Amino acid sequence: MKQLMLGNEAVARGLYEAGCAFVSSYPGTPSTEITEAVAKYPEVYAEWAPNEKVAMEAAFGASLAGRRSFCGMKHVGLNVAADPLFTISYTGVNAGMVIGVADDAGMHSSQNEQDSRHYAKSSKIPMLEPADSAEALEFAKLAYELSEQFDTPVLLKMCTRISHSQSIVEPGERIEKIGEYRKDIPKYVMMPGNAKKRHPVVEARTRALVEYAETAPINRIEDGKDRKMGIITSSTSYQNVKEVLGDAYPVMKLGMIWPLPEQKIMDFAASVDQLVIVEELDSFIESHCRDLGLACVGKSNFSNIDELMPLTVAAQLSAPWAIGPRLEDAIPPRPPVMCAGCPHRGLFYTLKKNKLTVLGDIGCYTLGAVAPLQAVDSVICMGASVSGIHGFCKSQNGAADGKTVAVIGDSTFMHSGITGLVNMAYNESNATVIIVDNSITGMTGHQQNPTTGFNLKGDPCAKIDLETLCRAVGIRRVRVIDPYDLKQCDEVIKEELSANEPSVIISRRPCALLKYVKHKAPLAVEAGKCVGCKACMKIGCPAISMEGGKAKVDATQCVGCGVCEQLCKFGALKEV
């Protein structure tokens, strides 16, 4: 029976139908829902791994054991997993192995724009790129067939628009695919002598995949009425082209984005007067066409910055395209903000009040950089805050000591902050790391992590004790604070910054949006006591505003955390 599915849900269905037995991922928007959806199938073992490198290595281990496997991540997560990626290309697989990567053109929830197609080319691993949910399901199944046919892991590239849009799919039945482990040292032990012999195998595989790409039905040509222009495209860009042009011009729709066909592209180019490449971000297809000696139009018309939209495609292809009625006025901006009652707010207020330099990390708490708090000085990648503060303080020969902290979330700390803390202890860095422990992986939608005591399916499991872990790697000073208690925050931070050794502060308070968190009664403003000083506005809580020169609390948003109450010198904020 046909169903409406998100692209990520369709991938999960494809994994299930293909007989995938093992899934390991780290949550990262826009890839997260693949693993959340596949975990609902009892036939598939699914887990959250501490990071993407671990997830990929675990998936390889399952493949080595003879079970079809999958690991999923967002584009920046593929950077973390690049080490095993390039070597697994050499070893090949035992059972099919699929690597899901979701790009985020437009940076809807990412710190950079990155084109993962380059990873396919440089690691010499085939990549499939679906353009809707139906293809997401079918390509996931096809990826396993190609993986086993060509003895290679296969990259399945999604993107925000395909991952989070819905279209019709027709689910099928699951097949069971169970193999056996076979000891093969020359194939799987990548010491130099063996690796040298595997490289020619990889090159031969690429040539065989190019031959496959020439006739693969997922690389199809759709005829058009006018051959004065022909378009080569894929993924979301294909949807934009078809929405704008319909069947006005012939289109080569690429489902296998690496390796790309050669003769098929040259024949298509010869059949049209002008060849146009429509693709998001880098000139990946365009460069391939130019390497084939073809004249084409690509990035000279379409920017490599931000995602492509139908209006842009229509304008660049001189296509009349009706977009419907437009709003007369510009839509007011909605800046990102921490939720009402967010436990990170009190901490960042304290850091700003003490005029500290703050090296931040990836998570909800990155919003500490946003006005009015503006308490974060740098954010690079997962775990970089802890590694960075070591270099920041060491390089200044003590000048930054007592003035600088790193802030990192509990899940991010488990992902890649631990090694930075080991480095701090080992090399005796006089710096303070604050772990903001909100008892969940917040930014990607409340996924469990090794510190929560529950696994992906919500079952109880081993819980990593952050205090014990930090002491185990060599940190002697470990303190726990409640970020709702501003006085405690201020005192403990000052004490740890004055210590002449590395320290860790754990700012512990569950995310205000967790279902089990019970809130207090909302606060209200006594108008007679409020003098309009706006001290309560300094924390940037969305539940507080000013009206008629007086503070006002939105009772539908306020969770009664009491942080604003501690800032009011006039006692104007009280529980209802």
Secondary structure, DSSP 8 states (H G I E B T S, - for coil): --EEEEHHHHHHHHHHHTT--EEEE---TTTHHHHHHHTT-TTSEEEE-SSHHHHHHHHHHHHHTTB-EEEEEEHHHHHHTHHHHHHHHHH--SS-EEEEEEE-TT-SS-SS---THHHHHHHT--EE--SSHHHHHHHHHHHHHHHHHTTS-EEEEEEHHHHS-EEEE--------B------HHHH--SHHHHHHHHHHHHHHHHHHHHHHHH-TTEEEE--S-TT-EEEE-HHHHHHHHHHHTTSS-EEEESEEES--SHHHHHHHHTSSSEEEE-SSS-HHHHHHHHTT---BSTTTS-SSS---HHHHHHHTT---------SS----------TT-THHHHHHHHHHTT-EEE--SSGGGGGGSTTT----B--STTHHHHHHHHHHHTTTTTTTTTEEEEEEHHHIIIIIHHHHHHHHHTT---EEEEEE-SSBTTTTSB--TTTSB-TTS-B-----HHHHHHHTT--EEEEE-TT-HHHHHHHHHHHHHSSS-EEEEEE---TT-TT------EEE-TTT-----GGGGG--TTEEEETTEEEE-TTT-----HHHHH-TT--EEE-
